[in-house]
Amino acid sequence: MARDNILLITTDQQRFDTINAWGNQSIFTPHLNYLAAMGVSFTNCYAGCPICVPSRTTIMTGRQGYESGVVSNATHETFMRKCTAERTTLPAVLTDAGYQTCAKGKMHFEPARAHYGFEEMRLPLDYMRAYDGKRAHARPKIHGIGECEMEPVISTVDVKDSITTWIADETIDFIETRDTTRPFFLWTSFTKPHPPFDPCRDFWELYSDIPMPEPVTGDWSKTVEETPQGFLAGAYENTNMHLLGREQMLASRRAYYACITQIDYELGRIFGALRENGLFENTWVIFTSDHGEMLGDHHMSQKNLFFEGSAHVPLIIMPPQGRNLPHNFSVGELTDLVDIYPTILEMAGVACPIEASGVSLLHEIPKDRIFHGNSLNKNFCVMKDRKKLVYTAYGNQSLLFDLDKDPMERHDLSDDESYRECKEELWNLLLAHTARYTPEALDENGRFLVSPAPRFPGDMPGRWFGFHYHDYNVDTFH
């Protein structure tokens, strides 16, 4: 029997609440709406380490960052080489099973050109190199805004010359020139809406008359000064968000939304290629993102935190059409990016070669799952029954939320007597989990090793805004 194709589509830094079909009436996402209508929305999916490289490593290997030790962007090479040698990376398993495996777009591997099991790869580096030869006609990314800065800016190229269009072009080229005697696994990895927030002017102008949702604040984050400063460390290090006024934050959000819509419209071209090549009937389509973006909520920006804006990501799976499989359906059980590995292998009919940390989403999801997160060995999270405890070792600060009653984390329940037992249970779970997987984050007495919280405003050493101009050794052009 012929085996199904699998198309994994990821964006970079797209938070969960940026899909029109999921309730956001300020954003245009017609083709994500199509996926939701024709598939299953997993509305409570989280990244166990909401940073680019750890999330991608989790998708590739089926292991959480706290298991592999990959909890930062610093490096994953040792672990990825080991998994590739063992032929347990997702593309290696699928290649060995007879799949044609290809990656188009940002992989963020180290070294940048490592394939780690893929037969073919085309990276943003290739896009930038190609446009080096087209300087008389188009020059991407010469606006000067770096890869972490939050200030909005207009792209310096037209839509046809943008990196978003290039990734879609590369995807369509694969669909049209693939080896039709083999099933395929294609990872299409868009670089946006990761900063710089530089949509093409056409998409910026789409939002000229559409009000943007206001950034969220809570009783624990009324002002920048009143917010526990340990949670602001990453924002201070990489952005100026804490300095922006309301209208400036909303302008950044407008540019962010415009980048997402630009991706979405390219999905329409990709879906057209699937239809024209008769692939909707035997292709699974998975859409997700590696992590979110705080986008000014609680005065924060960037990722690496376990607040909803940063760690809660979209996840939609559209099955092959015509098989009477579930569609236009939402699943509210807790899911995780680590579930993608076993899910894809089951879609391919391939046995899982490891004891993966996740579960296949093609079956009923356990209702008693507990979420654990570790980022940088500094930011931690535990979540059970929609009660979430977040902790940062920067300043030894923690917060407690009841997501059923407070889905955007406006009310800290740490001192609420009615949640005392809940807080104690979650804290003990967090300490036990950290002792098992990351003992180096604890002292000899089993307590977290604490670092000083930054001082307001923005006292962080080594501030870096993601400056890149012509370094083709790293796959971080967006």
Phi, psi and omega in degrees: 000138180296141181266154183286151169275159180224123176246113175261120179247123176235148167251174182241114173079036178258117181285164190294331189264040183238035178234126182302317181294341178267006172117355180273107182266018174252359186233145177263114176219064185299327186271334167291325174300320179298315177302317180296321181290326184263359184221209183238128176265123175262097195277356179232059178261139182230156173263124182292340171214094190285066176220153189306297187296314178301317180296318180292325176294321177297315178298320183287332191238348182074015178241145176287159179301322181290342175275318184275341187086001180268091181237020175206174177277002188300308178192148169227010189300314183300312181293318181292323176297319179299312181294324178292318178298326178277356182057045178245358172295153183305310179293329178295316179299315183289322176299314180295337179271004176101005178279147167276120187244132186211143176238132178232117180113201186287124173253327181060038176277161174228123354294161191302325185267004177296136181269331178048040175111341177287142174284326185218143176217142170227123192247163172307331176302323179291324175298312181295320178297320180297320182281347169301328180271003182238026188300333179289342186247324182202136179228100180292151168057041174254022178275346174090355178276131187278181188283357178236346186290144187261352182293137182286151178204152180272139177304147179269007176229160175287168181306316184297337182254008184280159179293330177296315177295320181299318179295320176295318178302315180297321178296313180296322178299318177297314181302322185274342184239012184294167172281105186285357177273354180234149169291161181235151165241115182239123174256109175263114190240099179286146182276338181265162007271022173311140175304155005289141176282082186234067178295156171295151188304323181305319184278327173302317183288337175304330187259016186296330183243016183253117179297141179267146173299143180286145172301147183273138168228165182222185180292346179256358184220043183298321177226167176302316183295325183278347180285135176308117193293337179299326180284348180265000186304312182295322179295317179297323185291322192243350186217174174250019187304324182294345180265348187280144173277176184304310183295325177294317177299319181292327176293321176297319179296320178300316179294321178298313178298319181298321177297320179294316179296323177298319175298312184303318181294327175291330174301328177299322177292318180296316180295326175298320178294322176298314181296314184294336179260013176065034188256350178298332186280345182221028181230126170277138176239124179243132177236131175201186177222156184287334178185177180258207182207127182294325168058033178096348177301131180056029177069015185253165178212171179072204187234214176069354176261166181253020170286163187302317182299331185265316189260340183271120187236158175288149172209119178227136176238122175253118181282166172307138186280150177089008182254009179060035176269162185304142174212163183049052190223143179243140176244122183262356179294154181296125174232171190212151177302335179294344179285344185294320182302302180293332179294314180295319179297323177292322176303323182277351184071032183246134179294141178285124185278354182228171171272086185294151181283336183266185178235153176288131181278004176276359178237174178297133184274132178304137183273350184256023181292145174245131179265130173238137178228146177218124178231122176065010189056025179232325181248130187227159180208147167221138182222130179217131178052040177067014170259128187237128173250124175246143184220140171235134177285346172288099180087001176057057187239141180222157178219151181232133182227150171251100188291336177295320180269338191216071189294342179248018167061049179273340188236115177279125184256014185303325183255011179278118185299329182289346177251013185299313181294322177299315180297318180296317179297314182294321180296319178293322175299318181295314180295318181295318180294318179294319178298326181284315190256330185225059183298338179294347177275357183243155176272185185293345178262008178078019177254153182297138171285122190257140172247154180297141172287150177295155175268140175294142358254110169079040181274086177230132178288153173065041180300137184215124186259016176080040182290123174220137174232305186215028181270104184263022176266346182235142184266064183230029172274134183237000000 
